[in-house]
Each structure stands twice: as C-alpha cells, then as structure tokens.
C-alpha cells in the first residue's frame, strides 16, 4: 500500500490543499483545521454539517500564507471567495467580509473555544446514525430535519477537528461504493481525509484496521474507529453536484458497529498519532 494523496484543510469546512508532504505531530497534521469561523451570535463553531447556515463555507478556498511550524501552527490564511475576492486573516476587515459573504455576523479565529460546539443536521437518510443519538442531542427541528448540538474534537481536545487527529480513506472503499452504487460519484473531495491510501485490496478494508497501528511513511497512527459520515458528503462542491445517494450508500452498504456508540454509516477511519513524522505522497503504508 502507499499514500496516493495528502490533504490539509487550513480553515474548517473550507476547501483544502492537496500537498506533496505534511508533518504529522502528536496532535495531527500540522496546520489542519487550524482556523475556523465562529458564529458571533452564539459562539458555536461554523460547520457545513449544518448546510442551511454554513453551506457557503464549502465554496471558499483556504491557503496558508506561510508554512505552519510547531512554533507557529496557525500562520495567517488567505481565503478566496467564489467570486474571486481575496481576504486574509491579517486584514482588519476580514470579519466583516466573511459576515457579509455568509449573511450573519461571524469571526475568523485560530483560538479554540473552551468547550467548542458545532451543529449537525441529520438528513432524511435511514440508518446514518443511531436514533437514540439523534434524539438525545437534538437542539431543534429545521424544516423537519433534526439539528443537534455536538461537542467538537472529542478525541483531539483543544482543536477544531471534528473528532480525532487523523482521518484515513482507502481507494478500495471508494471503488467498492462505486461498484455498488454506480449512479453516484464517490470522489475523495466529498470525504475530506488527510491521507488517501491506494492498493489496499478490495472492499471496505479499513474497517478491519480498528485497534491496529498503521505506518504512514515516517509516522505511525493507531486506528480508533470507523469514520461516521454526515450530510457534508452529499453537498455540491467544485464540479461535484449535490447527491444524497452518497450518504444513502454508506448507510446501506457500510453501516458499522462502533464500540459503545451503535451502528453508523461509515467511510474511512479515524486515528490517533503514535509516532510523529513527515508523510510524503508515495510513502509506503503498512498495517
């Protein structure tokens, strides 16, 4: 197996950067989700997992002005809006520009709130998550869809990461979904992994890696759990159309039991860092 793609996402829920190499530190890919937009009205972290509020984030391209280092893990970022307008995190008017673009008052920050919360919308797709989880976390209904308030970065405290430091997806899983549901396009961009692994075999191979260590070039990670999927996988971005079939495929063909959490629609796996190191496209992968 080998690393076929390496990704970093400087601003949460914005488009990311495909890179040749990244540094993996004890807390994940250096610079990954280093910045986020925060709703000024309630302090919640903006996430396209609530598309009615934050869909427009996924049309913005984010890039660092300087390469992150362990001493400066969140350098200033350049954000390009879909109309070509560019702002940076150093601009005095960056918050106003983002607020105007998003249609609500927001701030851009690299400082993680003490107890970060984000909102997740549960679309009408059977089996994406345990019903009791949706019901117990529900904050409200929005046009007949449940919206939950969820804690951010439960396995990566002090970050803007969704849950864990590292996210892996194999091309084997994406190809298997394509065979089972050829009407949908299971593009890597829909799943926003840090590392794409090629030549892993056939089927949903990474499901079997839970609990195992995986060597990624000079770094080693420990696989914690399958990655639960959400409405973001269905959203339009770039040349990809909106497609709820992507999430339905995960709930139909790869609904996985996660220890203590019930069955979820999954694609890929989350991992924690065992040994930091530099990971380069083409590096060997071993479980």
N, C-alpha and C positions, 0 to 999 in steps of 0.2 A: 504494500500500500504506500501511497505518497500523498503529500499535500498538493492539491491542484489549485487551490485559491486561498488567499489570505485577505481578511477583511477587518477594517476598523471603522467604528462609527463615532466621530467626534462629538456629535450632538444627538441626544436621544430622540429617536423617531424621525430623524432626517436621513437623507441618503448618505451612504458611507463611502469609504475609499478602499478600492482594491489595491493592495500593495504587494511588493516582492518579498518584504520581510517585516516582521514586527518583533518587539521584545515582549516576552511573557514574564511578568513579575508575579510575586506572591498573591497579588490581588487581581490578576487577569492581564489581558492585552493592554500594554501601556497606552493610555490615551483613549481607550474605548469608553464611550458614553461619559466622557469627562465633563461635558456640558449638558445642560437641559434647560428647557423653557418651563417656567413656573407660573401658574395662574395667580395673578395678583389678588383676585377676589377671595380665594380660599386656601392658597398656599399649596395646592396639590401639584404634583409634577405632571406636566403635559405629556400624554402618550397617545399615539394614534390607535391604541387599543380602544379608545373611545372616539370613533371616527366622526361622529356628529360634531364634536368640539374641535378635534385636532387633526382631521384628515389632511389639511393643507400642509402640515409639517413634512409629510412624506414627499412633497414636491420640491423641497428645498435641498440644495447640495451643501454639505458642510465639509470644510477642509481646514487643517491647522496651518497657521502662518509659519510656525517653526515646528520642528520635530519634537515631540514630547521626550522628556528625560525623567529619570526617577526624582530628580530635584525639582523639575517643573513639569509635572504630569498633565497639566491642563494649560498649555500655551493658548494664546488668542486664536480664535477661529474666524474664518471667512465664510459667510453664508450667502449663497446665491439664490435669489427668489426665481420662480419660474419665468418671470418676465425679463430676467437678466439683471435686475437691480442687485447690487452687491453691498452688504454691510459687514462690519467686523465687530467682534465683541469689545474692541477698544473704542469704538465710535461712541460719542456722547449720546447720540440719538438712537442707539441700537434698540433699546426697549420700546421706544415709540414706533420705530419702523416695524418691529415684529408685532406689536399690538395692532397697528393699522392693518397689516397683512392678515393676521389671524382673526380680526374682528372682535377682540376682547383684550383687556389690559393684562399684559404679561411682563415678566422679566426673564432675561437670559443670565444664567448663573453657573459657576463651577462649584459652588458651595452647596453641599448636600444638606437638606433639612434634617433636623434631629430625628424625626420619625416620618420619613417620606411616604406619602400615599399617592397612588395613581388610580384612575378609574378604568374599568374594563367593561365593555359592552358584550353581552352574550347573545349572539345572533341566533335565529331560529334554525339551529342545526342540531339534530338529535344526537346525543351521545358525546358532545365535545368535552363535557366535564360532569362530575357527579352532581346530581340535582341538589343534594344537601349542601354542597359547597356554594352553588349559585344562590340558593335561598338564604343561607346563613350570612353571606357577605353582601346581600342586596342592599343598596342605598336608596334606589328609586327605580321606577319604570320610565323609559324614554321611548315614546311611540311603540309601546307594547314589548319592548326589549328590556331585559333586566340590565341594570348598571350596578356594578359592585365597586366598593372602595377596598383596595387591596394594599398591603404593605409591600414596599419596594425592596429588592435586594436582600431577601431573607437569608440567602447563603453567601452574600457578599456585602456585609454591613458597611455603611459609610460610602456607598457608591450609588450611581444612577442605573446600575444594571438591573434587568428585570428580576433575576433570581440568583444566578450563580456566576462565577468569574469567567468561565469559558463555555462556548457553545460550538458543538461539532455537528456536521451533517455529512453523510456519505452520498456520493453519486449513485450508489447502489439503491438506496432508499428512494431517491427521486426517480430513478429509472423504473423501479417497481411500481410506484404510483402511476407513472406514465403508462405502463402496460395495463394496469387495472382500470384506469380512467383516461383513455386517450383523448377525450374531448377537452381536458384541462391541461394547462401548461405549468409544470412543476419546476419553475425557474428558481435558481438559487436566490435571486433577489427577494423572493417572497418570504424567505425563511431567515435572513439576516444572521448567518453564522459567522463566527470568527475564522473557522477553518473548514474547508471542504476537502474531504478525503476520497481519493479515487482508488479503483482496483481493490475494493474491499470485499468483492464477491457478489452474491445476488441476494435480493430480498432486504428486509429491514434489519440488516446485520448489526447495527449499533445498539439495538435493544439488548443484545446479549452481552454488551460490554459493561453493564451496570455493576459497580463494585471493582472493576478491573482498572489497572493503571495502563495508560496509553502514552507511548513515547512519540512526541511530535518534534522531530529534529533534535535540538539540544534541550528541549523542555519535556517534562513529564507531567501528565494530569491524571486525576482519578475521577472516573465517571460516577456521578452521583445519582442520576435519574434520567429517564427519557424527558425530552422537551415537550411540555404541554403547548398546544397550538391554539391560536386565537384568531379574531377577526382580521388582524393585520395581514395574514396570509392571503386573504381574499381581495385586498384592496388594489385599485389601479395605481400603477407607478411606472414612469417611463413609457415603454411600449406595451406593458402588460395591462390587460383590461381587468376590470373588477370581475371576480369569479368565485362565487360561494362554493362551487364544486370542489375547489381545492381543500377547503375545510371539511366538506362532507366526505371526501375521500379519506382523509385522516381518521375521521370518526367511524367510518365504515370498515376500513382495511387495517388500521393500526391503532386500535383502542387498547391501551396498555394499562395494566395494573401497576400503580406506583405505591410502594410500601407506605401504608398508613394514610394514603390520600385517595384511594379508589381508582377507578378507571378513567383515563383521559385520552383524547385524540392527540397523537404524538407524531413528531417528525424530528429526528436527531436526538442528541443527548446533551445534558449539562454536565460540566466537570469543574472540579477544584484543582488548584495548582499544587503539585507535589515538589517539582524541581523547576525553578525559573530558568529561562534561556531564550536565545534568539531562534525564531522559527522562520524558515525561508521556503518560498514556493519551490516544490520539487523535493523537499526533505522527505526522508523515509518515515513511515509510521508503523509502529508495532504495538500490538496489544499484549 
